[in-house]
């Protein structure tokens, strides 16, 4: 989970951190899709009560 409410701006390359960026071969669209899938999986675990 992101500690920064602007997390979606970083994923879309609309905001940069002071530390710079790490290289990723995914496009912004790919990062958005990946983050959405990760969020869906996290919420499914929370709602199912299966998180340890």
N, C-alpha and C positions, 0 to 999 in steps of 0.2 A: 504494500500500500504506500502511496505517496504521502509524504509529510507536507508537501506543498500543494495548495489548492490550484495552482497553475499547471499541474502535471500534464493536462491535455495539451497545453501550449507547447511544452517541451517535445511531446510525441509528434506534434505537427510541425516542428521546426519553426515555431513562431516566437520562441523565447529560448535563450541560451543561458546555461549556468555559468557562474564565475569560474568553475573548474574546467570548463571546456566540454567537449562531447567525446564519446567513444565511437569508434567506427562500427557501423552496422551496415550490412549489405541490403537490409530491408528498406523499401521506400516508406514514406510517411504513411501511405495507405496500408502497407503491410504491418507497420508498427501499430496502427490504430486497430486493425483486425486482431492482431495478437493480444493487445491489451484488453480488448473487449472479450475475447475468449477466456483470458486469464481471470477477468472479473466475473464472468459467468460461472466459471468453475469454482471460484472462491465462494461466491454467493450460494451456489448449490450445496457446497459442503457445510456452510454455516446454517442454511435453512434445514438441511437434513440432520444436523446435529452430529455429523460424523467427524468433526475436527477434534483432534486430541489436545 
